[in-house]
Amino acid sequence: MELLYFARIRENIGHSSETLPQPGNVSDVKDLIGHLREQGDNYKAAFENELAIRVAINQTHVNFDHPVDDGDEIAFFPPMTGG
């Protein structure tokens, strides 16, 4: 999986992307977020408020129950507002 982090999420984690093999206990976005929270305090802070996280898989917005696959590009970003 190619994970991409944007805005506040990137700032909390400390980098903008990483490659991760799909963990055996991860089958959907919610599982992946749970796995990432366990990777350290910076990840825990980045993913603490699920209401403030949006996800795109392969450049398509998805819900947290969407399945993930080892070859996916998964982007995490906060909700955007226009001005």
Summary of the structure (lengths in Angstrom):
residues: 83
radius of gyration: 11.8
end to end distance: 33.2
largest distance: 41.7
contacts: 211
relative contact order: 0.29
helix: 30%
strand: 25%
